[in-house]
Each structure stands twice: as C-alpha cells, then as structure tokens.
C-alpha cells in the first residue's frame, strides 16, 4: 500500500506540472481553475486516505478497532 505522503506528493506533482504549463502560457484563468481543483482533490484524497486508515485496522487486535468502533469513527468523521 502506498504511503499517505507519496500519494499526496503524486497529486501535487500532477497539478504542479499543469499549473507551471499554464503559467508559462500566461493562462491566468486556467491557473485559477487548477488551484481550485487541486484544493478540492487534495481534500477528497485526505478523506479517502482517512477512510483507508480506518478500514485497514485489524479488527479484534489490541490496536485495531472492531466493526462497531469503525462505524462510530466513520460517523464522527462524517460530522466534521
């Protein structure tokens, strides 16, 4: 499984390349669109990674959460 940092760094690289290209071509509107899209996608990716972390805990282990605890954690996460 890829690390959180690696995934977020890949996301940033993808947007940075597009942003730099738009900047070179002086496409101000495109730069603004990319900036907004990056922020939105970064937030969604962080939520998905949080969900991944919740579901990769081993149920029944001393450090893992049981099914009810996982559901409760998801409910709390959704309320944020």
Secondary structure, 3 states (H helix, E strand, C coil): CCCHHHHHHHHHHHHHHHHHHHHHCCCHHHHHHHHHHHHHHHHHHHHHHHHHHHHCCCCCCCCCCCHHHHHHHHHHHHHC
